Amino acid sequence: MKFVMLARNPDLYSHRRLKEAAEQRGHELDIVNTLRCYMNIASRRPEVYYDGKKLGRYDAVIPRIGASVTFYGLAVLRQFEIMGVFPLNESVAIGRSRDKLRSMQLMARDGIGLPVTTFAHDPKQTGEVLKLAGDAPLVVKLLEGTQGIGVVLADSNRSAKSVVEAFRGAKVNIMVQEFIKEAGGADIRALVVGGRVIAAMQRKGAEGEFRSNLHRGGSAQPIKISPEERSTAVRAAKTMGLNVCGVDMLRANHGAVVMEVNSSPGLEGVEKATGIDVAGKIIEFLEKNAAKGNTKTRGRG
């Protein structure tokens, strides 16, 4: 089979591993820079061009679209979908998961455990929003933040109010969440592929750091998750419509709560922590599904 990956940096661990896994199984995988693709849209035969040449026929497209290029990346991915190329994750599902507020609303609708989360636009409602979120400490998050950037822990109601007002002054969208103290600065990343959790690790923040992101100096180790946590991760992936994703959860006193669903999860941390060939399992998923031409979005918006 022949695959194409939309990625800006072919040298990242995750991208190299996916290419290796595909080639080890006898497939071809081309990596193209998402931003250097361009499209012929108004055509009876939709096309994608790259560096002046029309891209040939592919069986599947693997979107590894960075958050900063979501808009253009999803446009390119939609073009492949319209051409009948099977997407590892569909454009509409990626867009859904990238919108943190929308993803929280959808998971709440489906009864998936979440931390208490509040959102408002009017600065005059700051006090009411903080009251709904509960007593400090509180977590204030930028809706557009990634890898722990734009996440602030306010240890008092007064500091929470100051942080919210500062963010509002910068004209950015934020949400306020309860702080799950009992998680102890650790979270769980469950990798879901094809409706099953295939690997899980616990991430622990660096000393004095409440954010557990590995990019911020956190550490990872394999973890055995409970049936409830496994079910929560699978349901979150299903709600987002993602075939492959990383579901980040905290262990709260009242059960597992989902913090985020990542449509382009990094593979390095989980593969090294667990020893599981996650890249290989992703390619196996494509082998079983791409051949069917299972593109739901073909020919529609």
Summary of the structure (lengths in Angstrom):
residues: 301
radius of gyration: 20.0
end to end distance: 26.6
largest distance: 60.2
contacts: 963
relative contact order: 0.16
helix: 38%
strand: 27%
